[in-house]
Amino acid sequence: MHYKDIKFQWYNNGIKNISPSGTISLEQFVNAVRNPKQQLKESFQKIEEAAKSGNIELKDKLKTELLFFVTPSAVFNPIRNYESVESFTPFICLEYDKIEYAEQLRDYVFENHKSCIFAFISPSGTGAKFIFLIDVPSSIDDFKSLFYGLAFDLSKFKGFDFSNVRCTQPLFISWDSNARYRDDAIASSLRGYKEDDFKLTDTPLEAKGEGTEEEIKECFRVVGILIDRIEDNGHNTVIKASTLAAGLCSNYGIDTEEMLAFLEDKIRNNSYLSKGTNGYLKTMKTMFNRGFGFPISLRKNN
């Protein structure tokens, strides 16, 4: 099935509605944005007028009362919450709000990211919205890591909205006759993490200084096993393995360049990680640098 035919849920009667009103395909949603019905066009005009006059409260009120929204990232049963996630789709949404050049940003992001399927401006004309193609997430945590993988670069633009890290987040219908769409998008498998999602202990071990040949060999063996065993949840395991590797280097005096080369080789040769090698390598290097200040000792029966 081509992704244009994949269906997700839509909701009527305001943002507080948590029960789906039906389903809509991506192609139908694209057509609705490019050429909405007359009633919707009138609603968009009212919202844009409120935005231009600076009446943000009225703009938000009209938006929630007059427009329907969709949840492209997941299918829910019976209601729109984490506990009711029935399945994930290969779609993820990104948005910018309160920006001056919405159309320029729409075109720039679309043209420079082959994983971007659909790009359009917001109902108020002061924001830009995007639907990206991704690997189908295996869990809520995996969905979040895929979001942060895309957000790593895209969040550098002003107005980026991090609320879409929640698969339950509504995406409102809009009116953009010049919306950009491609039917040959390439799925993003980049994964990332939130800055404060991973916390290290405040009481690091005093480094041993120099390990024996047997201890150093065991350090490489343990780190290698962690990477070799990855068959899912790759992002979190790469974080753990990289942080562990750095702590072991710090404690046993292992040459960091040798360990980094070892980690890179293991990541490049893991079949699961091969879809997003560059993203995993970036995560590995970031967590290795962070973990080096926290020595870790080998445990018995590791």
VEXDREN-2710 file (C-alpha; in Angstrom, 1 decimal):
% VEXDREN-2710
k/r/px/py/pz
1/MET/0.0/0.0/0.0
2/HIS/1.3/3.4/-0.9
3/TYR/1.4/5.8/2.0
4/LYS/-1.1/8.2/0.3
5/ASP/-3.7/5.5/0.9
6/ILE/-3.0/5.0/4.6
7/LYS/-5.9/6.1/6.8
8/PHE/-5.8/7.9/10.2
9/GLN/-8.5/9.3/12.4
10/TRP/-10.2/12.7/12.3
11/TYR/-12.1/14.5/15.0
12/ASN/-14.9/17.1/15.0
13/ASN/-16.4/19.5/17.6
14/GLY/-13.3/21.0/19.1
15/ILE/-9.9/20.2/20.5
16/LYS/-11.4/18.7/23.7
17/ASN/-12.9/15.9/21.7
18/ILE/-11.1/12.6/22.4
19/SER/-13.3/10.3/20.4
20/PRO/-12.6/9.9/16.7
21/SER/-15.3/10.9/14.2
22/GLY/-14.1/8.7/11.4
23/THR/-11.0/8.0/9.2
24/ILE/-9.4/9.9/6.4
25/SER/-6.6/8.9/4.0
26/LEU/-3.5/11.0/3.6
27/GLU/-4.5/11.7/0.0
28/GLN/-7.9/12.9/1.2
29/PHE/-6.3/15.1/3.8
30/VAL/-3.9/16.6/1.2
31/ASN/-6.8/17.4/-1.1
32/ALA/-8.8/18.9/1.8
33/VAL/-5.9/21.3/2.6
34/ARG/-5.4/22.3/-1.0
35/ASN/-9.0/22.8/-1.9
36/PRO/-11.3/22.9/1.2
37/LYS/-15.1/23.1/1.1
38/GLN/-16.6/26.6/1.0
39/GLN/-17.7/26.5/4.7
40/LEU/-14.1/25.7/5.7
41/LYS/-12.8/28.5/3.5
42/GLU/-15.0/31.0/5.4
43/SER/-13.8/29.7/8.7
44/PHE/-10.1/30.1/7.6
45/GLN/-10.8/33.7/6.6
46/LYS/-12.2/34.5/10.0
47/ILE/-9.2/32.9/11.7
48/GLU/-6.7/34.7/9.6
49/GLU/-8.5/38.1/10.3
50/ALA/-8.3/37.4/14.0
51/ALA/-4.6/36.6/13.7
52/LYS/-3.8/39.7/11.7
53/SER/-5.6/41.9/14.2
54/GLY/-3.6/40.4/17.1
55/ASN/-6.6/38.8/18.8
56/ILE/-4.9/35.5/19.6
57/GLU/-7.7/34.5/22.0
58/LEU/-10.3/34.8/19.3
59/LYS/-8.1/33.1/16.8
60/ASP/-7.6/30.1/19.0
61/LYS/-11.3/30.0/19.9
62/LEU/-12.4/30.0/16.3
63/LYS/-9.8/27.4/15.4
64/THR/-11.1/24.9/18.0
65/GLU/-14.7/25.6/17.2
66/LEU/-14.7/25.7/13.4
67/LEU/-12.0/23.3/12.3
68/PHE/-11.6/19.5/12.4
69/PHE/-8.3/18.0/13.3
70/VAL/-6.5/14.7/12.7
71/THR/-4.0/12.4/14.4
72/PRO/-1.8/11.1/11.6
73/SER/0.8/9.3/13.8
74/ALA/-1.4/6.7/15.5
75/VAL/-4.7/4.9/15.6
76/PHE/-6.6/5.0/18.9
77/ASN/-9.3/2.8/20.3
78/PRO/-11.5/3.9/22.0
79/ILE/-10.2/7.3/22.8
80/ARG/-7.2/9.6/22.1
81/ASN/-4.7/8.8/24.8
82/TYR/-1.5/6.8/25.2
83/GLU/-3.4/3.8/26.8
84/SER/-5.6/3.5/23.7
85/VAL/-2.8/3.4/21.1
86/GLU/-3.8/0.5/18.8
87/SER/-1.2/0.9/16.2
88/PHE/1.3/3.4/14.7
89/THR/1.5/4.8/11.2
90/PRO/4.7/5.8/9.3
91/PHE/3.8/9.5/9.8
92/ILE/5.1/12.1/12.2
93/CYS/4.0/15.7/12.4
94/LEU/6.2/18.8/12.9
95/GLU/5.0/22.4/13.3
96/TYR/6.2/25.9/13.7
97/ASP/4.1/28.7/15.1
98/LYS/4.3/32.5/15.3
99/ILE/6.7/32.9/12.4
100/GLU/7.0/35.8/9.9
101/TYR/7.9/33.8/6.8
102/ALA/5.7/30.7/6.9
103/GLU/5.6/30.1/3.1
104/GLN/9.4/30.4/2.8
105/LEU/9.9/28.0/5.7
106/ARG/7.3/25.6/4.2
107/ASP/9.2/25.4/0.9
108/TYR/12.7/25.3/2.5
109/VAL/11.9/22.4/4.8
110/PHE/10.1/20.5/2.1
111/GLU/12.9/20.9/-0.5
112/ASN/15.7/20.0/1.9
113/HIS/14.2/16.9/3.5
114/LYS/13.3/14.0/1.3
115/SER/11.4/12.4/4.2
116/CYS/8.9/15.3/4.2
117/ILE/5.7/14.2/2.5
118/PHE/3.4/17.2/3.0
119/ALA/4.1/20.8/3.9
120/PHE/1.5/23.5/4.3
121/ILE/0.9/26.8/6.2
122/SER/-1.3/27.0/9.3
123/PRO/-4.9/28.4/9.2
124/SER/-3.7/31.7/10.7
125/GLY/-1.0/32.1/8.0
126/THR/1.6/32.5/10.8
127/GLY/2.8/28.9/11.1
128/ALA/3.9/26.0/9.0
129/LYS/3.0/22.3/9.4
130/PHE/4.6/19.2/8.0
131/ILE/4.0/15.5/7.8
132/PHE/7.1/13.3/7.5
133/LEU/7.6/9.7/6.5
134/ILE/9.3/7.6/9.2
135/ASP/10.0/4.0/10.1
136/VAL/6.8/2.6/11.8
137/PRO/7.5/3.1/15.5
138/SER/7.5/0.0/17.7
139/SER/6.4/1.8/20.9
140/ILE/5.6/5.3/22.3
141/ASP/9.3/5.6/23.4
142/ASP/10.4/4.7/19.9
143/PHE/8.0/7.3/18.4
144/LYS/9.5/9.9/20.7
145/SER/13.1/9.0/19.6
146/LEU/12.1/9.3/15.9
147/PHE/10.6/12.7/16.7
148/TYR/13.8/13.9/18.4
149/GLY/15.8/12.5/15.5
150/LEU/14.0/14.9/13.1
151/ALA/13.9/17.7/15.7
152/PHE/17.7/17.7/16.1
153/ASP/18.1/19.9/13.0
154/LEU/14.6/21.3/12.5
155/SER/14.3/22.7/16.0
156/LYS/17.0/25.2/15.2
157/PHE/14.5/27.3/13.3
158/LYS/12.5/29.8/15.4
159/GLY/9.0/28.8/16.4
160/PHE/9.5/25.0/16.5
161/ASP/6.8/23.3/18.5
162/PHE/7.9/20.3/20.6
163/SER/4.4/19.3/21.5
164/ASN/4.3/16.9/18.6
165/VAL/6.5/14.6/20.5
166/ARG/3.1/13.3/21.7
167/CYS/1.5/11.0/19.2
168/THR/-1.9/12.2/20.6
169/GLN/-1.2/15.8/19.4
170/PRO/-4.0/17.2/17.1
171/LEU/-3.0/18.4/13.6
172/PHE/-5.7/20.9/12.4
173/ILE/-6.9/21.1/8.9
174/SER/-5.7/24.2/7.0
175/TRP/-6.1/26.0/3.7
176/ASP/-3.1/26.2/1.5
177/SER/-3.5/26.1/-2.3
178/ASN/0.2/26.0/-2.7
179/ALA/0.9/23.2/-0.2
180/ARG/3.8/21.0/-1.2
181/TYR/3.4/17.2/-1.6
182/ARG/5.6/14.4/-2.9
183/ASP/4.7/10.7/-3.5
184/ASP/8.3/9.4/-3.4
185/ALA/9.4/10.4/0.1
186/ILE/12.2/8.4/1.8
187/ALA/11.4/7.3/5.3
188/SER/13.6/8.8/8.1
189/SER/15.1/6.4/10.6
190/LEU/17.0/9.1/12.5
191/ARG/16.6/8.8/16.3
192/GLY/17.4/11.2/19.0
193/TYR/16.7/12.0/22.6
194/LYS/15.6/14.9/24.8
195/GLU/18.4/16.7/26.6
196/ASP/17.3/15.8/30.1
197/ASP/15.9/12.4/29.4
198/PHE/19.1/10.6/30.4
199/LYS/20.6/11.5/33.8
200/LEU/24.0/10.3/35.1
201/THR/24.8/9.7/38.7
202/ASP/26.2/12.7/40.7
203/THR/28.6/10.5/42.7
204/PRO/31.0/9.0/40.1
205/LEU/33.4/6.2/41.0
206/GLU/37.0/7.1/41.6
207/ALA/38.8/5.9/38.5
208/LYS/41.1/2.8/38.9
209/GLY/43.5/4.4/36.4
210/GLU/44.9/1.4/34.5
211/GLY/43.2/-1.9/33.9
212/THR/44.8/-5.3/33.4
213/GLU/44.9/-6.8/29.9
214/GLU/42.1/-9.2/31.0
215/GLU/39.9/-6.4/32.3
216/ILE/40.3/-4.3/29.1
217/LYS/39.5/-7.3/27.0
218/GLU/36.4/-7.9/29.0
219/CYS/35.3/-4.3/28.6
220/PHE/35.4/-4.6/24.8
221/ARG/33.6/-7.9/25.0
222/VAL/30.7/-6.5/27.2
223/VAL/30.3/-3.4/25.0
224/GLY/30.3/-5.5/21.8
225/ILE/27.7/-7.9/23.1
226/LEU/25.3/-4.9/23.9
227/ILE/25.5/-3.7/20.3
228/ASP/25.5/-7.1/18.7
229/ARG/22.3/-8.1/20.5
230/ILE/20.3/-5.1/19.2
231/GLU/17.2/-6.2/17.3
232/ASP/14.9/-3.5/18.4
233/ASN/14.9/-0.4/20.6
234/GLY/18.2/0.5/19.0
235/HIS/18.4/4.1/20.2
236/ASN/18.1/3.4/23.9
237/THR/20.6/0.5/23.7
238/VAL/23.1/2.7/21.8
239/ILE/22.8/5.3/24.6
240/LYS/23.5/2.7/27.3
241/ALA/26.4/1.0/25.4
242/SER/28.1/4.3/24.6
243/THR/27.8/5.6/28.1
244/LEU/29.0/2.3/29.5
245/ALA/32.0/2.3/27.1
246/ALA/33.0/5.8/28.1
247/GLY/32.8/5.0/31.8
248/LEU/34.9/1.8/31.3
249/CYS/37.5/3.8/29.4
250/SER/37.6/6.4/32.2
251/ASN/37.9/3.7/34.9
252/TYR/40.4/1.4/33.3
253/GLY/42.5/3.8/31.2
254/ILE/41.4/2.4/27.9
255/ASP/42.4/4.3/24.8
256/THR/39.3/6.3/23.8
257/GLU/40.1/6.4/20.1
258/GLU/40.3/2.6/20.1
259/MET/37.0/2.3/21.9
260/LEU/35.2/4.8/19.6
261/ALA/36.5/3.0/16.5
262/PHE/35.2/-0.3/18.0
263/LEU/31.8/1.2/18.7
264/GLU/31.5/2.7/15.2
265/ASP/32.5/-0.7/13.7
266/LYS/29.9/-2.5/15.8
267/ILE/27.1/0.0/14.9
268/ARG/27.9/0.0/11.2
269/ASN/27.8/-3.8/11.1
270/ASN/24.5/-4.2/13.1
271/SER/21.7/-5.0/10.6
272/TYR/19.0/-3.3/12.7
273/LEU/21.0/-0.1/13.1
274/SER/21.9/0.0/9.4
275/LYS/18.8/2.0/8.5
276/GLY/19.9/5.0/10.5
277/THR/23.6/4.6/10.9
278/ASN/24.6/8.2/10.9
279/GLY/22.0/9.1/13.5
280/TYR/23.1/6.2/15.8
281/LEU/26.8/7.3/15.3
282/LYS/25.9/10.8/16.3
283/THR/24.1/9.6/19.4
284/MET/27.0/7.3/20.3
285/LYS/29.6/10.1/20.1
286/THR/27.4/12.5/22.2
287/MET/26.8/10.0/24.9
288/PHE/30.4/8.8/25.0
289/ASN/31.6/12.3/25.6
290/ARG/29.0/12.7/28.4
291/GLY/29.8/9.4/30.0
292/PHE/33.6/9.7/30.1
293/GLY/33.4/11.8/33.3
294/PHE/31.6/9.0/35.1
295/PRO/33.9/5.9/35.6
296/ILE/32.2/2.5/35.7
297/SER/33.5/-0.7/37.0
298/LEU/33.0/-4.2/35.5
299/ARG/30.6/-6.4/37.5
300/LYS/31.0/-10.1/38.1
301/ASN/29.0/-12.4/35.9
302/ASN/28.6/-9.5/33.4
END
